Amino acid sequence: MNKKNRLELIKEIIRQNKIASQHELQAYLEKEEVEVTQATLSRDLNTLKVVKIIDEEVGHIYALPSAIENGNEPKVNYFPIENFKYIKFSQNLAVIKSTPSFASSMALIIDQLGLDEMIGSIAGDDTVMIIMSEGTTPNDFTTALRQRIPALRAKI
């Protein structure tokens, strides 16, 4: 199976099932007679910009970016608040620390908020760097986050 078809199959599996781990996703692929290494699967998930979201039944599951969109705004009730550690500021930069593997989920959700107070973000494994718009203060930014992601009110 070529890469394009494999990526389409992965998207379909994630859409139709609550997948909590790469190992579980790999098992689904094997049922479809697609053998893939963990490293390749990891690259495929990165290519598809797959994130982890909270599921009330399973815990954390894989989701495609489109799964957290609601019109022009994400469903902020999916924000992985228990994985948010803290936010710190330096001039026009905000740095959010998360537990490992949740920074990209947080960055995607925050980016999709379309806040006027920010230009964009860059995510690593446990760190999100946000570039705030000119003239935005840390207070302006945290106020905007609290308004759009109510779960953060207790954290920042």
C-alpha positions in Angstrom: 0.0 0.0 0.0 1.4 3.4 -0.9 1.7 6.2 1.6 -1.3 8.2 0.3 -3.6 5.3 0.7 -2.1 4.4 4.1 -2.8 7.9 5.3 -6.4 7.8 4.1 -6.8 4.5 5.9 -5.4 5.9 9.1 -7.8 8.9 8.9 -10.7 6.6 8.4 -9.7 4.3 11.3 -9.3 7.4 13.6 -12.7 8.8 12.5 -14.5 5.5 13.1 -12.8 4.3 16.3 -11.6 5.6 19.6 -7.9 4.9 19.3 -5.8 5.6 22.4 -2.4 4.5 21.3 -0.1 3.9 18.3 -0.1 0.2 19.2 -3.8 0.1 19.0 -3.8 1.9 15.7 -1.1 -0.5 14.4 -3.4 -3.4 15.3 -6.3 -1.9 13.3 -3.9 -1.4 10.3 -2.8 -5.0 10.6 -6.5 -6.1 10.4 -6.5 -4.3 7.1 -3.3 -6.2 6.1 -1.2 -3.1 6.3 2.1 -3.6 8.1 3.8 -0.5 9.3 6.6 0.2 11.8 6.1 2.3 14.8 8.5 4.9 13.5 6.5 5.1 10.2 3.2 5.3 12.0 4.6 8.1 14.2 5.6 10.0 11.1 2.2 9.4 9.5 0.4 10.7 12.6 2.6 13.8 12.5 1.9 14.3 8.8 -1.8 14.1 9.4 -1.4 16.5 12.4 -3.2 14.0 14.6 -3.8 15.3 18.1 -5.0 13.7 21.3 -8.2 14.8 22.8 -10.1 13.9 25.9 -12.8 11.3 25.6 -15.1 10.7 28.6 -15.2 6.9 28.1 -11.7 6.1 27.0 -9.5 8.9 28.3 -7.2 10.3 25.6 -7.8 9.4 22.0 -6.4 10.3 18.6 -8.3 12.9 16.6 -7.9 14.6 13.3 -7.7 18.4 13.4 -11.2 18.6 11.8 -12.6 16.7 14.8 -12.1 19.7 17.1 -13.4 22.3 14.8 -16.9 23.8 15.2 -17.5 26.3 12.5 -14.7 28.8 13.0 -14.1 27.9 16.6 -12.8 24.7 18.2 -14.8 22.9 20.8 -12.9 24.2 23.7 -14.4 21.6 26.0 -11.8 19.3 24.4 -8.9 21.4 25.7 -6.6 19.0 27.6 -6.6 21.1 30.8 -5.2 18.4 33.1 -2.1 18.4 30.9 -1.6 22.2 31.2 1.2 23.0 33.6 1.8 26.8 33.4 2.2 29.8 31.2 5.1 32.3 31.4 5.8 35.5 29.4 8.8 37.3 27.9 8.0 40.5 26.0 5.7 39.4 23.1 6.2 35.7 23.7 4.1 33.3 25.8 5.4 29.9 26.7 3.0 27.2 27.8 4.3 24.0 29.4 2.3 20.8 29.2 2.8 17.2 30.1 4.7 15.3 27.4 2.9 14.9 24.0 0.2 17.4 24.6 1.8 20.6 23.4 0.7 20.2 19.8 -2.9 19.6 20.8 -2.9 22.7 22.9 -1.3 24.8 20.2 -3.7 23.6 17.6 -6.7 24.5 19.7 -5.3 27.9 20.7 -4.4 28.6 17.0 -7.9 27.8 15.9 -9.4 30.3 18.4 -8.3 33.0 16.0 -7.4 35.4 18.9 -6.5 38.9 17.8 -4.0 38.9 20.7 -1.7 36.4 18.9 0.1 35.9 15.6 0.7 32.1 15.9 2.3 29.3 17.8 5.1 26.7 17.6 4.7 23.5 19.5 7.2 20.9 20.6 6.5 17.8 22.7 5.8 19.6 26.0 6.2 23.3 25.1 4.1 25.8 23.1 5.6 29.1 22.2 3.0 31.7 21.3 3.9 35.0 19.5 1.6 37.7 20.8 0.5 40.5 18.6 2.2 43.9 18.9 0.9 45.8 22.0 -0.7 42.7 23.6 0.2 42.4 27.3 0.3 39.1 29.2 -2.9 40.2 31.0 -4.6 40.8 27.6 -3.6 37.4 26.4 -4.6 35.5 29.5 -7.9 37.3 29.6 -8.6 36.2 26.0 -7.7 32.6 26.8 -9.9 32.6 29.9 -12.8 33.9 27.9 -12.5 31.3 25.1 -11.3 28.4 27.2 -13.3 28.6 30.5 -11.5 25.5 31.9 -8.2 27.6 32.0 -9.8 30.1 34.5 -8.6 28.0 37.5 -5.1 27.5 36.0 -4.1 31.0 34.9 
